[in-house]
Amino acid sequence: METKTFGRTGRELSRIGLGTWQLGTKWGDPFNEEEAMKILEAAYDTGITFIDTADVYNGGRSEEAIGRFIKSHPDHFYVVTKCGRRLNPHTDEMYTPETIEGFVDGSLMRLGLQTLDNILLHCPPSSVFQRDDIFARLDEIKRKGKIRNYGVSIEKVSEGLDAMEYDISAIEVIYNMFRLKPEEELLPKAQEKGIGIIARVPLASGLLTGKFTKNTVFGSKDHRSYNRNGEAFDKGETFSGVDYDLGLEAVSKLKELLGTDDLIPYALRWVMMNDAVSVVIPGASKAEQVYSNVRSAEFPELSSEQMAGVRDIYDRYIRAGVHDNW
Ligand SMILES: NC(=O)c1ccc[n+]([C@@H]2O[C@H](COP(=O)([O-])OP(=O)(O)OC[C@H]3O[C@@H](n4cnc5c(N)ncnc54)[C@H](OP(=O)(O)O)[C@@H]3O)[C@@H](O)[C@H]2O)c1
């Protein structure tokens, strides 16, 4: 497994991590503990040391399952969790230093830890990225020893730039073949400041695997059914904000360009080719997907012609509907 130092935390971690939004559920299905454990076992087995989770994933079951698993594999995993999305309504006013500390305590309990490796503000309203009181409390929580580091998960590039005014260790951002904006300003600045970059939604919710067609049916509780236009949360989290049919067209062009129907290793290697990216975190709803995704660690870099081709497809199909929205 390829490794890289995670920003200035000094931790040497696997370049491919595990995303656990869909851990043991396949988005919407009831939680399946056995499948969740198989996925975590696959991560351990393949040398993954980075896990991304959040207090809201499966109502806390994702964190609890990870907590149970890491107990039997002490000191192997670096677990990044997130907080804030339990607030209802999810508004700036609801963010207080006290609620943040309460969320940290909740995650410590569910993960069964004394100290969290890292906790991120989970895509709060944009104004929160400029809140001195929130970041001051995170500093205090760090001094108390409840967290080792903190950071932010962002929707918009501008939010990451705002958050860099504080002592953040990490930024989690959507970065994939269908989301190129972060590489213009955010990723170079983060690298310069020693901030770890966690590249999420690297497969555009599965679109960039190449496995979906016009006839693919998603479950009614799967956000790929109900959030295509941002009905429940930010549209960018579903298919990376790309219109599904247009995305399929762009995917068919990628298949022609790369000469294969299996885009997974190309899509993940493409993300890792940016040196500012510390870790890429494909989500897996089955253990086999973890084994399949780690192939990209051994996969060669794309050629300059292939890179130019990917950019051309982005410019022709994706840019207009996506680039300036995030
Ligand atoms: N706001 C935030 O901070 C935020 C938002 C979104 C995600 N995240 C994090 O980022 C992680 C990754 O994002 P994501 O899961 O939304 O999107 P993703 O990684 O782009 O796509 C994951 C989906 O792609 C499919 N897939 C993955 N590997 C596959 C393989 N080898 N073969 C076939 N299909 C495969 C699966 O779809 P099927 O289940 O249909 O098979 C899987 O559920 C999440 O798990 C979560 O930890 C954070």
The ligand as an ORCA input file, in Angstrom:
! r2SCAN-3c Opt
* xyz 0 1
  N     -19.736     16.090      3.516
  C     -18.820     15.176      3.670
  O     -17.890     15.360      4.402
  C     -18.938     13.903      2.891
  C     -19.889     13.793      1.875
  C     -19.893     12.644      1.089
  C     -18.993     11.635      1.350
  N     -18.101     11.742      2.370
  C     -17.124     10.670      2.667
  O     -16.475     10.305      1.456
  C     -16.643      8.898      1.222
  C     -16.656      8.656     -0.275
  O     -17.716      9.346     -0.909
  P     -19.020      8.574     -1.443
  O     -19.067      7.244     -0.837
  O     -20.155      9.494     -1.278
  O     -18.737      8.483     -3.006
  P     -17.739      7.589     -3.880
  O     -16.629      7.096     -3.058
  O     -17.460      8.416     -5.060
  O     -18.680      6.388     -4.371
  C     -18.992      5.311     -3.531
  C     -19.891      4.337     -4.273
  O     -19.268      3.918     -5.477
  C     -19.509      2.552     -5.693
  N     -18.237      1.838     -5.642
  C     -17.146      2.121     -4.868
  N     -16.163      1.252     -5.120
  C     -16.629      0.394     -6.048
  C     -16.086     -0.731     -6.701
  N     -14.843     -1.129     -6.477
  N     -16.850     -1.387     -7.602
  C     -18.106     -0.984     -7.876
  N     -18.676      0.066     -7.272
  C     -17.948      0.744     -6.380
  C     -20.431      2.078     -4.602
  O     -21.760      2.224     -5.089
  P     -22.882      1.096     -4.714
  O     -23.044      1.212     -3.242
  O     -24.065      1.511     -5.515
  O     -22.318     -0.230     -5.125
  C     -20.140      3.057     -3.493
  O     -21.199      3.176     -2.578
  C     -17.933      8.559      1.980
  O     -18.062      7.181      2.278
  C     -17.767      9.402      3.212
  O     -16.891      8.768      4.123
  C     -18.051     12.864      3.134
*
